[in-house]
Every structure is written in structure tokens, then in C-alpha cells.
Amino acid sequence: MIGCVLLPPHTEVAGLLPVLADFSPAVEAAGRTCFLDLGRLAASRPADLLDQLQQAVRPQLPQPPGLGLAAGKFPAQIAAASLGPGRGLVIASGCEADFLRPLPIDLLPLEEELARQFRLLGLRTLGQLADLPAAAVLNRFGRTGRWLQQLARGQDERPVQPHSTPPLETITHCFDPSLTNHLALDHALRELLSLVSSRLRAGYRVAHTVRLDLTLADGARRHEVVSLRRPVQQVTPLLLAVQARMARLDLSAGVSGLTLTLADLTPATGAQPVLFGPPPAHPLSAQLPELLARFGPERFYTVELTAPEAHLPERRFRLRPLEPQ
């Protein structure tokens, strides 16, 4: 049996998918319509199953959805739309054609030209199309017409296509009292990034995108998306990328909540270091002139070996300020 959940207008289906996954691993989202392959779960007491489904999804929606249960996706969808929001309808197996017979033919997924031809032939209901000889429909309207006739007869063998959720790592934290300065927020970000970064390393994945959702104490929300130049899983590059975006935000109202999401995850690929030949140039060397000009030479030092035989390690070298070239 196929279950159908018809959502209210202007409803995000993403938040409902985990709830529906508790009823079936095969959940398909198509606009405001969700299909579930319930298999034999609905074999006994299907009405009770619809009640359980209604109770599970209702807290996630602004209005109650319409529910339908039938042997195929098309009759289940029509059943969900028949009684209106907050109600469910079960079409017993073998009764699909009788249920659909008096309904208008416009309920089918018709293209404009095919709908015009049906009107010219006087086909107004699903029953009229269902009663035509199958060979005549195939000869006149081709495979599309034959498929539409099967739908009109309640015969829909299309399988539920499971919705694939893109992998991501997310974590949410609330602050009491709210954070009002960037230093405290940076500290909280580092701790949260440490947690999600450990998950990435455990799963051998890297992140391409960082998303931040801030809830301010006055109820306002801020949303920031940072696309990383290269996929990473370490805390430091993730934190630097986020800090650059957060520095421009006004936190005078205070941050009461933060949701951090690492998205666009891909498997981490290793790199074989060069074992022979000259060492590769340090990637920082090309950036040094710009860094020196921006921050000044007093913040950068180079290590100079002075007494390699000294007993104390700190006597073996000295730090020399790096001079611009």
C-alpha cells in the first residue's frame, strides 16, 4: 500500500521527511505531496495507521494535512485530496476504479494538447476514459494515453522513489545569557566546530560549505553561508572562514542561539607526500609579501639556527623578524 501526505500551501517538506522516515524507509517528496511505501504495514487496520500518521506529522505543520491510502500513488493522492485537510481516506484494494470513476478527467497529469483532444471526444470523467478499449486508446494516443487510462482505472505501478538527503553535520546551541561580543562568540564557535569536525574525521569526510543561523535576543535572525576555497575538516581553517564573515555582524542585541551546519560533504582523499626530489615550495611563501604589507613585519619571524650543539633547546636557535623583500 502507498500512503500519501498532502501538505498545506507554503510548507517546507524538508522538516517532515525525518518524521515520515519513522513509518517507511521509502519516502518520496514531490512538491507538496509526499508518498510512503508502507508495504504490509497497512494490511491490517489501515485507518489506525492513518491516525498515527496524522498525529506524527501534525506538530510539524501549520495546518493539518490531507491523508490517503491506496494500492498506487495516483489513487492515494486523489484520496488525500478528497476529504480536505485533517482527514484521511483509505481506498480498499480492488476498489480503486470504482472510486475514481465519477471524478473529472482533469485530475490526470494531462498536457494541454491531450486535454484538448479529450474534450473534443467528450471525455469528461475518469470512468469514460477507463471504459474505452485499451487497444483503441493506444492506437489513438500512444503510450502516454495508455498510461493515463491505466491511472484512470486505478492501476499505478510506479514505485516510490526514496528521497535522498544530502549529507551534512549540524549542531545547535542556546546561550543564556546571550552573547554580546565577538570574542565570546568566537570561543563558542571554536567549541562547536571542534565537535562537528570530529564527526567529519570519524567519517573521513570534508566540508565545502559552512552555514550559520543566528537567533538574536530581540527575535531577529541572521543567516550566513560561507563557501570554502578548498574542502577541509580541521577546526582552524573552518573557524577562520567563519570569523571573517562574523566580524561584520552587529551583535549589540546579543546572540541567544546558534546553529552551525557543515554542508556539501564529500569523502576525504589522501595525498601521497613526495619521498624523493627537492622539497616542494612552502605555500605560504607566495602569500608573504601581501601578509607583510597588511599586518606589518613585526608579526612574522623566521627561525635561524645559531648553536646546534647547545644543551638547552632554546639556545640552539633564535627568532629573527622577517623583513619584506
N, C-alpha and C positions, 0 to 999 in steps of 0.2 A: 504494500500500500504506500501511496505517496501522500505526504502531508503538505499543505500549502498555508503559508502565513502571509496575509495581505496587509502591509504596513500602512499607517496613516500617511497623508502627504507631508512632505518636508521632514522625513525621518531618516536619520543615518542608520544604515543597516550594519555597519561595522561593529558597533557595540552589542548587537544582538546575536552575532554569529557564535560567540562562546557559549551563550545560553542554549542555542539550538543544538550545538555540538553535544550537549549532555543527552539529547534524545537520539541522535544519529550521527555517525561519523561522516555521512554523505549529506552535506548541506550546500545548496546552490542558491546564489543570490543573483536575481535578475531585476534590477531597478528596485521597485517597492515590493517585489514578490520574492519570497524565499520558499524553496522546495526542500523537503526532507524525505529521504528514502527510509521509511520506517519498517520495511520488511514485514516480519511476522509479529512485530511488537503490537500492531493494531489488530491482530487476528481476533482477539477476544476483548470485548468491552471497548470498542473504538471511541465511543462518546466520552468515557472516562479519560482516555488518552488526550483527547482534545481539551478537556477541562484542565488537565495537568499542564498542557502546553500553554494554555491561556494564563494560568496562574504564574508560570515561569517567565513569560515574556512581558506581561502587563507592567511590572515595575520599571521596565526599561524604556517604556514608550509613553509619550504624552497622551495618547488616546488608545483604547483597546483595538487590537487588530481583528480582521476577519479571518476565520479558520475554515479549512476544507480538507476532506479526506476522501480519496478515491483511488482507483486502480491505476490511474495515469495522471500526468502532470496537467493536461488540459482540463479534464473534468474536475480535478482537485482545485484548480484555480477558479473555475466558474463557481464551484461550491463555496469557496471562500468569499466570493463577491456577492453571493446571492442574498444572504440574510443581513448583511451590513456589519458595522464594527461591533466587536464584543460578542459575537455569536459564531457558532461553528456548525457545520453541516457535514454529515457523513453520507456518502453515496455507496450503497451496498454493492458488492461485486456482482456484475451482471446486469445492473440496473442503470448503467451509465447512459445508454442510448435513449431509454425512456425519459430520463431526467433532462437530457439535452434537447429532445425532440421539439418542444414548443418555443425554444429560445431563438432570438434573432440571429441570422447568419452573420451579422456584423461582429459577433463575438470572436469569429475566427481571425487569425492573423492574415488578413487579405491585403494584397496590393491593390492600388486604385483601379487599375485596368481590369483585374479579375473581379473585383467587386462590381464594376460597371456591367460586365458580362453576365454575372449572376442576376443582377437586377433586370436586365433585358430578357432573361429567360424566365423571370417570375419567381426566382428562388428567394424566399424571404425568411425561411426558418431552417434551422439545422436539420430538422426531420425531413424536409423536402430534398435537401442535398443527400442525406443519408439513404433515401429510398431509391435514388437513381441507380441504374445498373453500373457496376464498377467498371466494366469494360468501356461503356459509353463515356463515363467521366474521364477515364484515362485517355481515350482517343480524342476527346474534345479539349481537355485542359492539361493533358500531360501529367507528369509525376507530381507536380505541385497540386493540381486539382485532386488527384487520387489521395494524396496525403491529407488534404483538407477534408475530404469525405471520410477518411478514417477517423479524424478528430471529431467530426460531426456524429459519428457512430460511437464515440467514447473510447476509441481504440488509439491509445497513445503509448507507444513503447519506448519513447525517448528516456534514456537513463538520466538520473540526477547527476549533474557534473559537480563534483565536490569543489567547494570554493577553496582556493589556495591563498593562505595568509602570508604575506611577505615576512621573513624572519626579522625580528627586532628584539632589542633588550631595553626595557623601560623600568624606571624606579620613581616613586613619588614620595615626597617628604613634606610634612607640615611644620611650620615654625611658630612656637609660642614662647616668648613674644616674637613678633615679626622682626625680620632683619631690615635694618635701615642704612647699612653702609656696605660698600663693595668688598671690604676686607672680610667681613663675616660671611658674605655670600660666596666669596672665593673659597673660603675654608669649607663651607658646606658642599660646594660643587666638587672639591677635591675628594671628599669622603664618598660622595655618591658615585663619582667617576671611578673610584677605586673598586667599588662593589660591582658595577656593570663591566668594568674592564676585566675583572677576574672571571666573570662569566664568559667573556669573549675568549680569553686564553684557554679556559676549560673546554670550550667548544671549537678551538682552533679556527676562529673567525676574526675578521677585521671589519671595521665600520667605515662607511663612506660619508655618512651624514649624521649630524647631531641636531636634535630638536629640543628646544627648551620651551616649556609652558609655565609662565609665572602667574600666580594669583596674588594681587596686591591687597593690602589690608582694607582699602576702600572699595573692594569688589571688582576693580578693573583687572583686565587680563592682558598679558603681553606674550607674544608668540615669536620666537626666533628660530630660524633654520640656518645651520652652518654646513656648507658643503666643503669637505676636506680636500685639500690638494692631492693627497695620497691616502689610501686606506690605512688605518692604524688601529692598534688595540691597547697601546700604552697610555697611562694616565696623563703624563706630561704634555704630549702633543695635543691630546684632546682638551686638556684644561686651557692651554694657550689659545687654541682656536675659539673656545667659548669665551674666555676673558676678553678677547679683542672685540667680540660682539656685545658683551655685557657692559663694557666700560661706558658706552654711550647712553645707557638707560638711566632714567630718573627714578631713584629708589626712595625718594623722600617720603612716599606714602607707606613704605615698608612692604616687605615680601612675606606673605603668610603661607604660601605654598609653592612648591616647585616640582615639576615633572620633567625628568630627563630621559630622553629616548635616543638610543643609538640605532639608526636605521640603515637600509641598503647593505645588509650584512652579506659578506661573501667569504668563502673558505680562505684561510691564510695560506700563502705559498712561501716556502722557504727559499733561501738564496744560498748557493754554494760559494763560500769565500774563495778568493784566489790563493792558491797554495804556492805558486811559483811566479816568478817575474817581479817587476817593480811594483811596489805598493800603490794602490790607487790614490789619486789626489783626494785630499780631505774635502768633503762637500762644503765645509764652512769657509774654505779659503776664497771661494768666489764671492761670498757674501760679506767678507770682512771690510772691504772699503766702504760699503754702504752702512754697515753697522758702526764703524768708527766715526763716520760723518754724522750719524744720527745720535749716538749716545756718548761720543767722546772717547779718547784713548785711555782715560783713567779707569775705565771699567773692564778692560781686556788686558790679559797678561799672557806671556809666553814663559815656558819653563826652560831654564838654562842650567845645564849640568856643570857644577863647579868642582866638587870634590867627591868623585865616585867611591873613593876608598874610606870616606869618613864613617865612623862607627854609628853616629846618630843619623837617621834618615833625613831629618830636616836640615842637616849640614851638607848634604850631597848636592843640593840644587838651590837656586834662588829664582824668584819671580821677577821678571822684568816687564815693565809696561810696554804694551805693543804700540809701536809707532806707525802712523799711516805712511804708506809708500807713495 
